[in-house]
Amino acid sequence: MSDVTDPLSTLDPAIKRIVEKQPQSRSGYIYCGICSTIISHIDEKIAVQGSHQHSFTNPYELVFDIGCYRSAPGCDISGHSTSADTWFMAHEWRLANCSGCASHLGWYFEPTLNQTTNNTFFGLILERVQP
């Protein structure tokens, strides 16, 4: 019997599926800039409103450069959906925090109730994640 524990055995099942897509390589993953938890993969990049990357200013005049991702299983979503000050038409947002250290990494966007699309995505703050 071996004392070596499989490092994948402790991963969240959704993150484990991403890691298993490319078991020979650790390249292409997006990590939390604070604790290095795997957040997503570059294959999850998507264009929203014509671009993957966007720069937005919130009501407090803080500027955020975000990248859009289809999924980010390394994020925990919290709070109630709101359309207040949303950056994407017909979408509400909730906070997206690192599941490892709870750092704020961005937002989870979902269609408003009156939309027929199921176009959900994450807007991750590019300076808070690392390739």
DSSP file (Angstrom, degrees, kcal/mol; ACC not computed):
  #  RESIDUE AA STRUCTURE BP1 BP2  ACC     N-H-->O    O-->H-N    N-H-->O    O-->H-N    TCO  KAPPA ALPHA  PHI   PSI    X-CA   Y-CA   Z-CA
    1    1 A M              0   0    0      0, 0.0     2,-0.3     0, 0.0     0, 0.0   0.000 360.0 360.0 360.0 137.4    0.0    0.0    0.0
    2    2 A S        -     0   0    0      2,-0.1     0, 0.0     1,-0.1     0, 0.0  -0.661 360.0-152.1 -95.1 144.9    1.3    3.4   -0.9
    3    3 A D        +     0   0    0     -2,-0.3     2,-0.4     2,-0.1    -1,-0.1   0.478  68.1 107.2 -87.5  -4.0    1.5    6.5    1.3
    4    4 A V        -     0   0    0      1,-0.0     2,-0.4     3,-0.0    -2,-0.1  -0.640  61.7-148.2 -81.4 125.7    1.2    8.8   -1.7
    5    5 A T        -     0   0    0     -2,-0.4    -2,-0.1     1,-0.0    -1,-0.0  -0.766  22.9-111.7 -93.4 137.1   -2.2   10.5   -2.1
    6    6 A D    >   -     0   0    0     -2,-0.4     3,-1.5     1,-0.2     4,-0.4  -0.545  22.7-144.9 -64.9 120.2   -3.5   11.2   -5.5
    7    7 A P  G >  S+     0   0    0      0, 0.0     3,-0.6     0, 0.0    -1,-0.2   0.754  97.6  58.4 -63.5 -22.4   -3.4   15.1   -5.7
    8    8 A L  G >  S+     0   0    0      1,-0.2     3,-1.4     2,-0.1     8,-0.1   0.700  86.9  77.6 -77.3 -18.1   -6.6   15.1   -7.8
    9    9 A S  G <  S+     0   0    0     -3,-1.5    -1,-0.2     1,-0.3     7,-0.0   0.735  93.5  49.3 -66.3 -21.8   -8.5   13.2   -5.1
   10   10 A T  G <  S+     0   0    0     -3,-0.6    -1,-0.3    -4,-0.4    -2,-0.1   0.482  89.4 106.6 -95.7  -2.8   -9.0   16.4   -3.0
   11   11 A L  S <  S-     0   0    0     -3,-1.4    -3,-0.0    -4,-0.1     0, 0.0  -0.444  83.3 -98.6 -77.3 149.0  -10.2   18.6   -5.9
   12   12 A D     >  -     0   0    0      1,-0.1     4,-2.8    -2,-0.1     3,-0.4  -0.400  39.5-116.9 -54.8 139.1  -13.8   19.7   -6.3
   13   13 A P  H  > S+     0   0    0      0, 0.0     4,-1.9     0, 0.0    -1,-0.1   0.843 114.0  52.7 -55.4 -36.4  -15.4   17.3   -8.9
   14   14 A A  H  > S+     0   0    0      2,-0.2     4,-1.2     1,-0.2    60,-0.1   0.900 113.0  43.6 -67.3 -39.5  -16.0   20.1  -11.4
   15   15 A I  H  > S+     0   0    0     -3,-0.4     4,-2.5    58,-0.2     5,-0.2   0.883 109.4  57.8 -71.2 -38.1  -12.4   21.3  -11.2
   16   16 A K  H  X S+     0   0    0     -4,-2.8     4,-2.5     1,-0.2    -2,-0.2   0.896 103.0  53.8 -59.2 -40.3  -11.2   17.7  -11.4
   17   17 A R  H  X S+     0   0    0     -4,-1.9     4,-0.7     2,-0.2    -1,-0.2   0.887 109.1  48.8 -61.8 -38.6  -13.0   17.2  -14.7
   18   18 A I  H >X S+     0   0    0     -4,-1.2     3,-0.9     1,-0.2     4,-0.6   0.936 112.5  47.4 -65.6 -45.9  -11.2   20.3  -16.1
   19   19 A V  H >< S+     0   0    0     -4,-2.5     3,-1.1     1,-0.2    -2,-0.2   0.881 107.6  56.6 -63.6 -38.4   -7.8   19.0  -14.9
   20   20 A E  H 3< S+     0   0    0     -4,-2.5    -1,-0.2     1,-0.2    -2,-0.2   0.680  89.9  74.4 -70.5 -16.3   -8.5   15.5  -16.4
   21   21 A K  H << S+     0   0    0     -3,-0.9    -1,-0.2    -4,-0.7    -2,-0.2   0.866 115.2  20.3 -60.4 -35.5   -9.1   17.1  -19.8
   22   22 A Q  S X< S+     0   0    0     -3,-1.1     3,-1.5    -4,-0.6    -1,-0.3  -0.584  73.6 164.4-133.2  69.2   -5.3   17.6  -20.1
   23   23 A P  T 3  S+     0   0    0      0, 0.0    -1,-0.1     0, 0.0    -2,-0.1   0.742  74.4  55.5 -65.0 -22.4   -3.7   15.2  -17.6
   24   24 A Q  T 3  S+     0   0    0     -4,-0.1     2,-0.4     1,-0.1    -4,-0.1   0.634 110.3  46.0 -82.5 -13.0   -0.2   15.4  -19.1
   25   25 A S    <   -     0   0    0     -3,-1.5    -3,-0.1    -6,-0.2    -1,-0.1  -0.971  50.0-164.2-137.4 143.2   -0.1   19.2  -18.9
   26   26 A R    >   +     0   0    0     -2,-0.4     3,-0.8     2,-0.0     2,-0.1   0.281  63.6 112.3-101.8   8.3   -0.8   21.9  -16.3
   27   27 A S  T 3   +     0   0    0      1,-0.2    -2,-0.1    -5,-0.1     3,-0.1  -0.470  62.5  37.1 -81.2 153.9   -0.7   24.6  -19.0
   28   28 A G  T 3  S+     0   0    0    103,-0.4    14,-3.1     1,-0.3    15,-0.2   0.337  82.9 127.1  92.9  -6.7   -3.8   26.5  -20.0
   29   29 A Y  E <   -A   41   0A   0     -3,-0.8     2,-0.5   102,-0.3    -1,-0.3  -0.528  53.7-137.7 -84.5 152.2   -5.3   26.7  -16.6
   30   30 A I  E     -A   40   0A   0     10,-2.6     9,-3.6    -2,-0.2    10,-1.5  -0.946  27.1-167.1-107.1 126.5   -6.5   29.9  -15.0
   31   31 A Y  E     -AB  38 130A   0     99,-3.5    99,-2.6    -2,-0.5     2,-0.2  -0.782  29.4 -97.5-115.3 155.1   -5.5   30.2  -11.3
   32   32 A C  E  >  - B   0 129A   0      5,-2.4     4,-1.5    -2,-0.3    97,-0.2  -0.540  30.3-138.1 -64.2 133.8   -6.5   32.5   -8.4
   33   33 A G  T  4 S+     0   0    0     95,-2.6    96,-0.2    -2,-0.2    -1,-0.1   0.635  98.3  43.7 -71.2 -14.6   -3.8   35.1   -8.1
   34   34 A I  T  4 S+     0   0    0     94,-0.3    -1,-0.2     3,-0.1    95,-0.1   0.892 132.9   8.9 -94.6 -53.0   -3.9   34.8   -4.3
   35   35 A C  T  4 S-     0   0    0      2,-0.1    -2,-0.1    68,-0.0     0, 0.0   0.454  90.4-121.8-115.2  -2.3   -3.9   31.1   -3.5
   36   36 A S     <  +     0   0    0     -4,-1.5     2,-0.2     1,-0.2    -3,-0.1   0.668  51.2 160.5  68.2  19.8   -3.4   29.4   -6.9
   37   37 A T        -     0   0    0      1,-0.1    -5,-2.4    -6,-0.1     2,-0.4  -0.497  51.4-104.6 -64.4 139.7   -6.6   27.4   -6.8
   38   38 A I  E     +A   31   0A   0     -7,-0.2    -7,-0.3     1,-0.2    -1,-0.1  -0.559  45.6 172.4 -68.4 126.0   -7.6   26.3  -10.3
   39   39 A I  E     -     0   0A   0     -9,-3.6    35,-2.1    -2,-0.4    36,-0.3   0.817  54.9 -38.8-103.6 -45.1  -10.4   28.6  -11.4
   40   40 A S  E     -A   30   0A   0    -10,-1.5   -10,-2.6    32,-0.2     2,-0.3  -0.822  56.5-101.7-161.4-164.5  -11.0   27.7  -15.1
   41   41 A H  E >   -A   29   0A   0     30,-0.3     3,-2.3   -12,-0.3   -12,-0.2  -0.971  28.4-116.3-138.0 151.2   -9.2   26.8  -18.3
   42   42 A I  G >  S+     0   0    0    -14,-3.1     3,-1.7    -2,-0.3   -13,-0.1   0.764 112.4  69.6 -61.9 -23.0   -8.4   28.9  -21.4
   43   43 A D  G 3  S+     0   0    0      1,-0.3    -1,-0.3   -15,-0.2   -14,-0.1   0.674  91.0  62.7 -65.2 -15.1  -10.7   26.6  -23.4
   44   44 A E  G <  S+     0   0    0     -3,-2.3    26,-3.5    27,-0.1    -1,-0.3   0.454  75.1 121.3 -89.5  -2.3  -13.6   28.2  -21.5
   45   45 A K  B <   +C   69   0B   0     -3,-1.7     2,-0.3    24,-0.2    24,-0.3  -0.371  39.6 177.3 -61.1 137.5  -12.9   31.7  -22.9
   46   46 A I        -     0   0    0     22,-2.2     2,-0.5     6,-0.1    22,-0.4  -0.946  30.4-117.4-137.5 161.5  -15.8   33.2  -24.7
   47   47 A A        -     0   0    0     -2,-0.3     2,-0.4    20,-0.1     5,-0.3  -0.869  27.5-173.1 -97.1 131.9  -16.7   36.4  -26.5
   48   48 A V  B >  S-I   51   0C   0      3,-2.8     3,-1.4    -2,-0.5    20,-0.1  -0.994  75.2  -2.3-124.4 132.4  -19.6   38.3  -25.0
   49   49 A Q  T 3  S-     0   0    0     -2,-0.4    -1,-0.2     1,-0.3     3,-0.1   0.882 138.6 -49.8  50.0  40.9  -20.9   41.4  -26.9
   50   50 A G  T 3  S+     0   0    0     -3,-0.1     2,-0.3     1,-0.1    -1,-0.3   0.408 124.5  66.7  88.9  -1.6  -18.2   40.8  -29.5
   51   51 A S  B <   -I   48   0C   0     -3,-1.4    -3,-2.8     1,-0.1    -1,-0.1  -1.000  59.9-147.0-152.2 149.1  -15.2   40.4  -27.2
   52   52 A H  S    S+     0   0    0     -2,-0.3    16,-1.9    -5,-0.3     2,-0.4   0.874  92.1  53.4 -76.5 -40.9  -13.6   38.2  -24.6
   53   53 A Q  E     +D   67   0B   0     14,-0.2     2,-0.3    70,-0.0    14,-0.2  -0.791  65.9 173.3-104.9 138.6  -12.0   41.1  -22.8
   54   54 A H  E     -D   66   0B   0     12,-2.5    12,-2.7    -2,-0.4     2,-0.5  -0.961  22.7-146.0-138.4 154.5  -13.8   44.2  -21.5
   55   55 A S  E     +D   65   0B   0     -2,-0.3     2,-0.3    10,-0.2    10,-0.2  -0.992  27.3 172.5-123.1 123.8  -13.0   47.3  -19.4
   56   56 A F  E     -D   64   0B   0      8,-2.8     8,-3.3    -2,-0.5     2,-0.5  -0.919  25.1-143.8-131.3 154.4  -15.7   48.7  -17.2
   57   57 A T  E     -D   63   0B   0     -2,-0.3     6,-0.2     6,-0.2    -2,-0.0  -0.978  19.5-144.5-116.8 129.5  -16.1   51.4  -14.5
   58   58 A N    >   -     0   0    0      4,-2.5     3,-2.3    -2,-0.5     4,-0.1  -0.311  37.5 -90.3 -85.1 175.5  -18.4   50.8  -11.6
   59   59 A P  T 3  S+     0   0    0      0, 0.0    -1,-0.1     0, 0.0    26,-0.0   0.696 128.0  58.3 -60.9 -18.3  -20.5   53.5   -9.9
   60   60 A Y  T 3  S-     0   0    0      2,-0.1     3,-0.1     0, 0.0    -2,-0.0   0.270 119.9-110.8 -93.1  10.8  -17.6   54.1   -7.5
   61   61 A E    <   +     0   0    0     -3,-2.3     2,-0.5     1,-0.3    -4,-0.0   0.716  69.3 146.0  66.0  25.7  -15.3   54.9  -10.4
   62   62 A L        -     0   0    0     -4,-0.1    -4,-2.5     2,-0.0     2,-0.4  -0.803  42.2-138.9 -89.1 133.0  -13.2   51.7  -10.0
   63   63 A V  E     -D   57   0B   0     -2,-0.5     2,-0.4    -6,-0.2    -6,-0.2  -0.784  18.3-170.1 -97.2 133.6  -12.1   50.3  -13.3
   64   64 A F  E     -D   56   0B   0     -8,-3.3    -8,-2.8    -2,-0.4     2,-0.6  -0.989  13.6-157.5-125.5 127.8  -12.1   46.6  -13.9
   65   65 A D  E     -D   55   0B   0     -2,-0.4    61,-2.6   -10,-0.2    62,-0.4  -0.925  29.0-177.8 -98.7 117.4  -10.6   44.7  -16.9
   66   66 A I  E     -DE  54 125B   0    -12,-2.7   -12,-2.5    -2,-0.6     2,-0.4  -0.836  24.0-149.4-120.7 155.2  -12.4   41.4  -17.1
   67   67 A G  E     -DE  53 124B   0     57,-2.3    57,-2.7    -2,-0.3     2,-0.4  -0.955  23.6-127.2-117.5 142.1  -12.3   38.3  -19.3
   68   68 A C  E     - E   0 123B   0    -16,-1.9   -22,-2.2   -22,-0.4     2,-0.4  -0.756  26.5-176.9 -96.7 133.6  -15.4   36.3  -20.1
   69   69 A Y  E     -CE  45 122B   0     53,-2.6    53,-3.1    -2,-0.4   -24,-0.2  -0.990  30.5-139.2-132.4 136.8  -15.5   32.5  -19.4
   70   70 A R  S    S+     0   0    0    -26,-3.5     2,-0.3    -2,-0.4    -1,-0.1   0.893  91.1   4.2 -58.7 -42.7  -18.2   30.0  -20.1
   71   71 A S        -     0   0    0    -27,-0.2   -30,-0.3   -30,-0.2    -1,-0.2  -0.980  50.2-175.6-144.0 156.0  -17.5   28.3  -16.8
   72   72 A A    >   +     0   0    0     -2,-0.3     3,-2.3   -32,-0.1   -32,-0.2  -0.556   8.2 175.8-149.1  75.7  -15.3   28.8  -13.7
   73   73 A P  T 3  S+     0   0    0      0, 0.0   -58,-0.2     0, 0.0   -33,-0.2   0.644  76.6  68.4 -64.1 -12.8  -15.8   25.9  -11.4
   74   74 A G  T 3  S+     0   0    0    -35,-2.1    25,-2.9   -60,-0.1     2,-0.4   0.393  89.0  85.0 -83.5   4.5  -13.2   27.2   -9.0
   75   75 A C  E <   -F   98   0B   0     -3,-2.3     2,-0.4   -36,-0.3    23,-0.2  -0.858  68.0-146.3-107.3 141.6  -15.5   30.1   -8.1
   76   76 A D  E     -F   97   0B   0     21,-3.4    21,-2.9    -2,-0.4     2,-0.4  -0.887  19.0-140.5 -97.5 136.0  -18.2   30.1   -5.5
   77   77 A I  E     +F   96   0B   0     -2,-0.4     2,-0.3    19,-0.2    19,-0.2  -0.825  27.8 173.8 -99.2 135.0  -21.2   32.3   -6.5
   78   78 A S  E     +F   95   0B   0     17,-2.1    17,-1.5    -2,-0.4    30,-0.2  -0.929  28.8  34.7-140.0 163.9  -22.8   34.4   -3.8
   79   79 A G  E    S-     0   0B   0     -2,-0.3     2,-0.3    15,-0.2     3,-0.0  -0.039  85.8 -59.9  84.7 171.1  -25.5   37.0   -3.2
   80   80 A H  E     -     0   0B   0      1,-0.1    13,-0.1    14,-0.0    15,-0.1  -0.651  58.9 -99.8 -88.7 146.2  -28.8   37.6   -4.9
   81   81 A S  E     +     0   0B   0     -2,-0.3     2,-0.3    11,-0.1    13,-0.2  -0.391  47.3 178.5 -62.9 139.3  -29.0   38.3   -8.6
   82   82 A T  E     -F   93   0B   0     11,-1.5    11,-2.6     2,-0.1     9,-0.0  -0.997  34.1-159.2-143.4 147.1  -29.3   42.0   -9.5
   83   83 A S    >   +     0   0    0     -2,-0.3     3,-1.7     9,-0.2     2,-0.2   0.406  55.9 125.7-100.5  -0.2  -29.5   44.0  -12.6
   84   84 A A  T 3  S-     0   0    0      1,-0.3     9,-0.1     9,-0.1    -2,-0.1  -0.406  89.0  -9.2 -61.4 127.6  -28.4   47.2  -10.9
   85   85 A D  T 3  S+     0   0    0      1,-0.2    -1,-0.3    -2,-0.2    -2,-0.0   0.759  91.8 173.3  56.7  29.3  -25.4   48.7  -12.6
   86   86 A T    <   -     0   0    0     -3,-1.7    -1,-0.2     1,-0.1    -3,-0.1  -0.343  30.3-151.5 -67.5 150.0  -25.0   45.6  -14.8
   87   87 A W  S    S+     0   0    0      1,-0.1     2,-0.5     2,-0.1    -1,-0.1   0.569  79.8  62.3 -96.2 -12.7  -22.4   45.8  -17.6
   88   88 A F  S >  S-     0   0    0      3,-0.2     3,-1.6     0, 0.0    -1,-0.1  -0.960  89.5-117.1-122.4 119.7  -24.1   43.4  -19.9
   89   89 A M  T 3  S+     0   0    0     -2,-0.5     3,-0.1     1,-0.3    -2,-0.1  -0.168  96.8  10.9 -52.5 140.8  -27.6   44.1  -21.3
   90   90 A A  T 3  S+     0   0    0      1,-0.2    22,-2.2    21,-0.1     2,-0.4   0.682 107.5 109.7  63.0  21.8  -30.3   41.7  -20.2
   91   91 A H  E <   - G   0 111B   0     -3,-1.6     2,-0.3    20,-0.3    -3,-0.2  -0.977  52.5-155.5-127.7 142.4  -28.1   40.1  -17.6
   92   92 A E  E     - G   0 110B   0     18,-3.3    18,-2.3    -2,-0.4     2,-0.3  -0.707  19.9-142.9-102.6 162.8  -28.1   40.1  -13.9
   93   93 A W  E     -FG  82 109B   0    -11,-2.6   -11,-1.5    -2,-0.3     2,-0.3  -0.909  17.8-175.5-131.4 157.7  -25.0   39.5  -11.8
   94   94 A R  E     - G   0 108B   0     14,-1.6    14,-2.7    -2,-0.3   -15,-0.2  -0.928  41.5 -87.3-138.7 161.3  -23.8   37.9   -8.6
   95   95 A L  E     -FG  78 107B   0    -17,-1.5   -17,-2.1    -2,-0.3     2,-0.5  -0.435  31.7-154.8 -72.7 145.3  -20.4   37.8   -7.0
   96   96 A A  E     +FG  77 106B   0     10,-2.4     9,-2.5   -19,-0.2    10,-1.5  -0.980  18.3 179.0-122.0 116.4  -17.8   35.2   -7.9
   97   97 A N  E     -FG  76 104B   0    -21,-2.9   -21,-3.4    -2,-0.5     7,-0.2  -0.840  37.8 -92.3-117.2 152.9  -15.2   34.4   -5.3
   98   98 A C  E  >  -F   75   0B   0      5,-2.7     4,-1.8    -2,-0.3   -23,-0.2  -0.409  26.3-144.2 -61.5 132.4  -12.4   31.9   -5.2
   99   99 A S  T  4 S+     0   0    0    -25,-2.9    -1,-0.2     1,-0.2   -24,-0.1   0.671  97.5  51.0 -73.4 -15.4  -13.5   28.6   -3.7
  100  100 A G  T  4 S+     0   0    0    -26,-0.4    -1,-0.2     3,-0.1   -25,-0.1   0.905 132.7   3.2 -86.2 -46.5  -10.0   28.3   -2.1
  101  101 A C  T  4 S-     0   0    0      2,-0.1    -2,-0.2   -64,-0.0    -1,-0.0   0.425  89.9-120.3-124.7  -1.4   -9.5   31.6   -0.3
  102  102 A A     <  +     0   0    0     -4,-1.8    -3,-0.1     1,-0.2     2,-0.1   0.581  55.2 157.0  71.3  12.4  -12.8   33.5   -0.9
  103  103 A S        -     0   0    0      1,-0.1    -5,-2.7    -6,-0.1     2,-0.5  -0.425  53.0-105.5 -66.0 142.9  -11.1   36.4   -2.7
  104  104 A H  E     +G   97   0B   0     -7,-0.2    -7,-0.2     1,-0.2    -1,-0.1  -0.601  46.9 167.4 -71.4 118.2  -13.4   38.4   -5.0
  105  105 A L  E     -     0   0B   0     -9,-2.5    20,-3.4    -2,-0.5     2,-0.3   0.552  53.5 -74.2-109.6 -12.7  -12.4   37.3   -8.6
  106  106 A G  E     -GH  96 124B   0    -10,-1.5   -10,-2.4    18,-0.3     2,-0.3  -0.979  58.8 -52.7 158.1-143.5  -15.3   38.7  -10.5
  107  107 A W  E     -GH  95 123B   0     16,-2.1    16,-2.9    -2,-0.3     2,-0.5  -0.958  25.5-135.1-139.7 151.5  -19.0   38.2  -11.3
  108  108 A Y  E     -GH  94 122B   0    -14,-2.7   -14,-1.6    -2,-0.3     2,-0.4  -0.947  26.9-157.4-105.3 124.3  -21.3   35.5  -12.5
  109  109 A F  E     +GH  93 121B   0     12,-3.5    12,-2.1    -2,-0.5   -16,-0.2  -0.880  15.1 173.4-108.5 133.8  -23.8   36.8  -15.2
  110  110 A E  E     -G   92   0B   0    -18,-2.3   -18,-3.3    -2,-0.4    10,-0.1  -0.974  38.5 -92.8-135.8 150.4  -27.1   35.2  -15.9
  111  111 A P  E     -G   91   0B   0      0, 0.0   -20,-0.3     0, 0.0   -21,-0.1  -0.243  45.8-105.2 -61.1 147.5  -30.0   36.3  -18.2
  112  112 A T    >   -     0   0    0    -22,-2.2     3,-2.1     1,-0.1   -30,-0.0  -0.285  40.1 -98.7 -65.1 162.2  -32.8   38.3  -16.6
  113  113 A L  T 3  S+     0   0    0      1,-0.3    -1,-0.1    -3,-0.1   -22,-0.0   0.779 121.1  57.6 -57.2 -30.8  -36.0   36.4  -16.1
  114  114 A N  T 3  S+     0   0    0      2,-0.0     2,-0.3     0, 0.0    -1,-0.3   0.371  87.4  99.0 -85.9   7.2  -37.7   37.7  -19.2
  115  115 A Q    <   -     0   0    0     -3,-2.1   -25,-0.0     1,-0.1   -24,-0.0  -0.713  59.6-155.3 -95.1 145.1  -34.9   36.4  -21.5
  116  116 A T        +     0   0    0     -2,-0.3     2,-0.1     2,-0.0    -1,-0.1   0.591  68.4  91.7 -92.0 -12.3  -35.2   33.1  -23.4
  117  117 A T        -     0   0    0      1,-0.1    -2,-0.1     2,-0.1     0, 0.0  -0.458  63.4-151.2 -81.2 154.8  -31.4   32.5  -23.7
  118  118 A N        +     0   0    0     -2,-0.1     2,-1.7    -8,-0.1    -1,-0.1  -0.209  42.5 148.0-112.6  39.4  -29.5   30.5  -21.2
  119  119 A N        +     0   0    0      2,-0.0     2,-0.3    -9,-0.0    -2,-0.1  -0.555  17.3 164.4 -81.8  80.6  -26.3   32.5  -21.8
  120  120 A T        +     0   0    0     -2,-1.7     2,-0.3   -10,-0.1   -10,-0.2  -0.705   5.6 155.7 -94.6 151.5  -24.6   32.4  -18.4
  121  121 A F  E     - H   0 109B   0    -12,-2.1   -12,-3.5    -2,-0.3     2,-0.4  -0.982  37.3-112.0-164.7 166.9  -20.9   33.3  -18.0
  122  122 A F  E     -EH  69 108B   0    -53,-3.1   -53,-2.6    -2,-0.3     2,-0.7  -0.888  12.7-154.5-107.8 139.3  -18.3   34.6  -15.6
  123  123 A G  E     -EH  68 107B   0    -16,-2.9   -16,-2.1    -2,-0.4     2,-0.4  -0.928  22.1-165.0-108.5 102.3  -16.5   37.9  -15.9
  124  124 A L  E     -EH  67 106B   0    -57,-2.7   -57,-2.3    -2,-0.7     2,-0.6  -0.746  24.5-117.8 -95.4 134.8  -13.2   37.4  -14.1
  125  125 A I  E >   -E   66   0B   0    -20,-3.4     3,-2.0    -2,-0.4     4,-0.5  -0.576  24.0-147.1 -71.2 114.8  -11.0   40.3  -13.1
  126  126 A L  G >  S+     0   0    0    -61,-2.6     3,-0.7    -2,-0.6    -1,-0.2   0.790  93.5  54.7 -62.0 -31.6   -7.9   39.8  -15.1
  127  127 A E  G 3  S+     0   0    0    -62,-0.4    -1,-0.3     1,-0.2   -61,-0.1   0.595 106.8  53.9 -78.4  -6.9   -5.5   41.2  -12.6
  128  128 A R  G <  S+     0   0    0     -3,-2.0   -95,-2.6   -23,-0.2   -94,-0.3   0.446 105.7  56.4-104.6  -2.1   -6.8   38.8   -9.9
  129  129 A V  E <   -B   32   0A   0     -3,-0.7   -97,-0.2    -4,-0.5   -99,-0.0  -0.876  67.8-155.2-123.5 160.9   -6.3   35.6  -11.9
  130  130 A Q  E      B   31   0A   0    -99,-2.6   -99,-3.5    -2,-0.3    -3,-0.1  -0.987 360.0 360.0-137.0 145.7   -3.2   34.2  -13.5
  131  131 A P              0   0    0      0, 0.0  -103,-0.4     0, 0.0  -102,-0.3   0.478 360.0 360.0 -77.6 360.0   -2.5   31.8  -16.4
